Amino acid sequence: MDTVIVIGEALVDVVDRPEGRVEHPGGSPMNVAVGLARLGRSARLVCALGDDDRGASIRAHVGASDVEVDATAIDRTSTAVATIGEDGGASYEFDLDWRLDPVHVPAGTPLVHVGSIGAVLEPGARAVLEALRVRPADALVSLDPNVRPSITPDRDAVLATLEPLFAEADVVKLSDEDAAWLWPDRSVDQVLDGLLAHGTALAAVTLGGAGCAVASTRARITVPAPRVDVADTIGAGDSFMAGLLAGVLARGSAPAGLDADELGRLASLALACAAVTVSRPGADPPTRAELDADAAGVLGA
């Protein structure tokens, strides 16, 4: 099976909970790579890691899901201190070093996924954009901005960095919080309109417990989220992204002109993946076997 390349940060989530502090491997792109692998897609994570205990824990974590690692060496592995609120939501403080050696995307790569801090924080962001510009012409691109204003607070600068990435992307997913921060004067429908106008074939905005809105050039629908007891929301959006991409890849063709039924199947798979993740602590995406028959069926044989 051809290998998906995921480019972006891998770090350790240091989570403050009422019962004490715990650490989990994390980082949005890393979570997407693991999520894809657990759903049966071969994945390679291009990231930056230190030669330290936290770096070793990340390598062990992704290796347990058979994700390959291609890491630029940095002095110490990055961290994100996450504080969990009463509603299960997480807020973050980052200690991040983002540098990246030039990235080679080989022929036959079906998809390159980028996003989060790695897509906008220099100097690594330049290598991310260059990787997309020199990728094979038939490799799909997906983008999840997953904005972090605490690290990149200048909205205009973030948008300027994201614009060329939007122009390359076939699939874009944002949370409603991302969308509100990037474009505070736009509704969700206007955000979807803007993404499609950039040439995106499949655009999605997650709506927390309300589900998601998804759109193509042919159709637009809103899909409710499954009801679930929430442990925390760490990694929920990343599991959604992994599910969405796994569904797109299972189609075997670019996601152009999807109709409402196709959008619904992809969104339901993505939401099912997110629902499993929020039901347990930390960024712990599901395997295919943990999904119900309808969701798993979208992934094919």
C-alpha positions as a printed Julia matrix, in Angstrom:
301×3 Matrix{Float64}:
   0.0    0.0    0.0
   1.34   3.46  -0.9
   2.43   5.53   2.07
   0.73   8.76   3.14
   3.18  11.46   4.22
   2.22  13.62   7.2
   4.39  16.68   7.81
   4.26  18.61  11.08
   5.0   18.74  14.75
   5.25  15.81  17.12
   5.42  16.7   20.79
   4.49  15.55  24.26
   1.19  16.68  25.76
   1.76  17.35  29.46
  -1.77  17.21  30.84
  -2.79  18.75  34.15
  -5.73  16.83  35.59
  -7.34  16.96  39.05
  -5.64  13.66  39.89
  -2.21  14.92  38.82
   0.04  15.56  35.82
   0.41  12.94  33.07
   2.23  12.91  29.72
   1.0   11.63  26.35
   2.68  11.78  22.91
   0.8   14.32  20.83
   0.87  17.04  18.22
  -1.87  17.36  15.63
   0.06  15.96  12.64
   1.4   13.09  14.72
  -2.13  12.25  15.82
  -3.32  12.27  12.2
  -0.51   9.9   11.17
  -1.39   7.5   13.99
  -5.1    7.79  13.21
  -4.51   6.94   9.56
  -2.31   3.97  10.44
  -4.87   2.58  12.87
  -7.45   2.77  10.1
  -5.25   0.69   7.83
  -3.3    3.31   5.86
   0.5    3.18   5.67
   1.84   6.48   7.06
   5.18   8.26   7.42
   5.54  11.14   9.89
   8.01  13.89   8.96
   8.7   15.86  12.13
  11.4   17.17  14.5
  12.45  15.27  17.63
  15.1   15.49  20.33
  17.33  12.61  21.32
  15.72  12.41  24.76
  13.18  10.42  26.76
  10.24  12.35  25.35
  11.46  11.84  21.81
  11.83   8.14  22.53
   8.28   8.01  23.87
   6.95   9.54  20.65
   8.91   7.1   18.51
   7.59   4.2   20.57
   4.03   5.51  20.41
   3.9    5.95  16.64
   5.92   2.78  16.09
   3.27   0.8   17.97
   0.86   1.8   15.19
   3.45   1.05  12.48
   3.99   4.7   11.56
   7.4    5.39  10.02
   9.31   8.37  11.44
  11.56  10.76   9.53
  12.73  13.26  12.14
  14.94  16.32  11.94
  17.2   16.39  15.02
  16.52  19.16  17.54
  17.98  19.86  20.98
  14.95  18.72  22.95
  11.54  17.34  22.11
   8.77  19.94  22.13
   5.97  19.98  24.69
   2.43  21.31  25.07
   1.09  21.75  28.6
  -2.65  21.08  28.39
  -5.07  22.15  31.11
  -8.43  20.35  31.04
 -11.53  22.41  31.84
 -14.72  21.21  33.5
 -16.28  20.53  30.08
 -13.37  18.34  28.99
 -11.93  21.02  26.71
  -8.18  21.63  26.66
  -6.13  24.83  26.62
  -2.42  24.74  25.77
   0.92  26.38  26.53
   3.72  25.37  24.14
   7.48  24.94  24.32
   8.18  24.3   20.66
  11.19  24.09  18.34
  10.09  23.71  14.73
  12.87  23.16  12.19
  12.74  20.76   9.3
  15.23  19.29   6.84
  14.15  19.34   3.16
  11.29  16.89   2.59
  11.25  14.41  -0.3
   7.83  13.25  -1.47
   8.38  10.14  -3.6
   6.44   9.16  -6.69
   3.37   7.12  -5.84
   2.57   9.06  -2.67
  -1.25   9.22  -2.58
  -1.56  12.08  -0.11
   0.5   14.66   1.75
  -1.1   16.02   4.92
   0.13  19.24   6.56
  -1.14  21.58   9.2
  -1.18  22.99  12.68
   1.86  24.8   14.07
   4.13  23.09  11.55
   2.36  24.81   8.66
   2.86  28.37   9.9
   5.78  28.55  12.34
   9.14  29.45  10.84
  11.65  28.26   9.93
   9.99  24.86   9.39
   6.96  26.3    7.59
   9.1   27.14   4.56
  10.08  23.48   4.19
   6.42  22.44   4.48
   5.33  24.7    1.62
   8.29  23.68  -0.53
   7.42  20.0   -0.04
   3.93  20.67  -1.41
   5.21  22.66  -4.34
   7.62  19.94  -5.49
   5.4   16.92  -4.72
   4.34  14.6   -7.53
   1.46  16.15  -9.46
  -0.93  13.3   -8.65
  -0.41  13.43  -4.87
  -3.43  14.86  -3.06
  -2.88  17.52  -0.38
  -4.82  17.95   2.84
  -4.6   20.81   5.33
  -5.81  21.34   8.89
  -4.74  24.82  10.07
  -5.51  23.95  13.73
  -4.54  27.5   14.69
  -2.66  28.23  17.92
  -2.92  31.97  18.67
  -0.73  31.57  21.76
   2.2   30.76  19.44
   1.25  32.66  16.27
  -0.94  35.56  17.48
  -0.68  37.71  14.33
  -3.81  36.79  12.35
  -2.7   38.59   9.19
   0.67  36.84   9.23
  -0.96  33.43   9.77
  -3.4   34.02   6.92
  -0.58  35.13   4.63
   1.3   31.91   5.4
  -1.8   29.74   4.97
  -2.93  31.29   1.66
  -0.47  29.35  -0.55
  -1.29  26.17   1.39
  -5.01  26.65   0.79
  -4.19  27.05  -2.9
  -2.47  23.63  -2.92
  -5.02  21.74  -0.82
  -7.6   19.28  -2.12
  -9.06  18.62   1.36
  -9.3   21.25   4.11
 -10.7   20.8    7.59
 -11.05  23.48  10.27
 -12.78  23.64  13.61
 -15.42  26.29  14.13
 -12.96  27.93  16.56
 -10.26  27.98  13.86
 -12.67  29.52  11.4
 -13.87  32.18  13.85
 -10.29  33.2   14.65
  -9.1   33.28  11.03
 -12.21  34.97   9.61
 -14.22  36.52  12.47
 -16.61  38.24  10.05
 -17.6   35.05   8.17
 -20.29  32.47   8.84
 -19.51  28.77   8.51
 -21.14  28.77   5.06
 -19.01  31.73   4.01
 -15.89  29.93   5.24
 -16.81  26.89   3.16
 -17.49  29.15   0.17
 -14.05  30.7    0.53
 -12.29  27.35   0.71
 -14.1   26.04  -2.37
 -13.24  29.25  -4.2
  -9.55  28.5   -3.55
  -9.98  25.21  -5.41
 -10.54  22.91  -2.44
 -12.53  19.84  -3.5
 -13.68  18.82   0.01
 -14.06  21.35   2.8
 -15.16  20.61   6.37
 -15.79  22.66   9.49
 -16.22  20.74  12.73
 -18.85  22.11  15.12
 -17.92  20.45  18.43
 -20.75  18.42  19.86
 -23.04  19.58  17.05
 -21.16  17.59  14.41
 -19.76  19.11  11.22
 -20.55  20.95   8.02
 -19.01  19.52   4.84
 -19.08  20.83   1.31
 -17.98  20.1   -2.23
 -18.62  22.0   -5.42
 -21.75  19.87  -5.85
 -23.34  19.59  -2.39
 -23.28  20.85   1.2
 -24.64  19.17   4.32
 -24.48  19.27   8.11
 -24.06  15.96   9.93
 -24.76  15.56  13.69
 -22.17  14.02  15.99
 -22.8   10.74  17.81
 -23.67  11.15  21.48
 -20.84  10.09  23.78
 -19.58  10.68  27.31
 -16.59  13.0   26.95
 -13.35  12.26  28.82
 -11.55  15.12  27.08
 -11.32  16.61  23.6
  -7.57  16.14  23.04
  -7.03  14.81  19.53
 -10.7   14.85  18.54
 -10.16  17.05  15.5
  -7.14  15.02  14.47
  -9.13  11.78  14.62
 -11.83  13.47  12.54
  -9.18  14.46  10.0
  -7.7   10.96   9.91
 -11.13   9.42   9.38
 -12.01  11.89   6.66
  -8.73  11.24   4.82
  -8.98   7.47   5.2
 -12.43   7.65   3.65
 -11.19   9.82   0.79
  -8.29   7.44   0.1
 -10.61   4.43   0.17
 -12.56   5.94  -2.75
  -9.48   5.5   -4.94
  -9.92   8.82  -6.71
  -9.68  12.54  -6.04
 -12.62  13.92  -4.01
 -14.0   16.05  -6.83
 -17.72  16.75  -7.18
 -18.86  14.67  -4.21
 -22.63  14.41  -3.88
 -24.59  14.66  -0.62
 -24.58  10.9   -0.01
 -20.82  10.68  -0.46
 -20.28  13.68   1.8
 -22.51  12.1    4.43
 -20.6    8.82   4.43
 -17.23  10.53   4.74
 -18.45  12.9    7.47
 -20.07  10.08   9.45
 -16.83   8.07   9.39
 -14.84  11.12  10.53
 -17.31  11.88  13.33
 -17.29   8.25  14.48
 -13.49   8.39  14.8
 -13.7   11.61  16.8
 -16.4   10.16  19.07
 -14.2    7.23  20.06
 -11.31   9.58  20.78
 -13.23  11.96  23.06
 -14.58   9.01  25.03
 -11.11   8.24  26.44
  -8.26  10.35  27.83
  -5.64  11.86  25.58
  -5.17  11.64  21.83
  -6.01   7.97  21.32
  -7.62   7.48  17.88
  -9.58   4.33  17.1
  -8.62   1.29  15.11
 -10.89   0.14  12.34
 -12.1   -2.7   14.58
 -13.37  -0.17  17.14
 -15.71   1.48  14.64
 -19.24   0.31  14.0
 -20.03  -1.58  10.81
 -21.38   1.47   8.95
 -18.28   3.59   9.62
 -15.85   0.76   8.95
 -17.67  -0.05   5.73
 -16.66   3.3    4.21
 -13.04   2.13   4.36
 -13.75  -0.79   2.01
 -12.38  -4.32   2.16
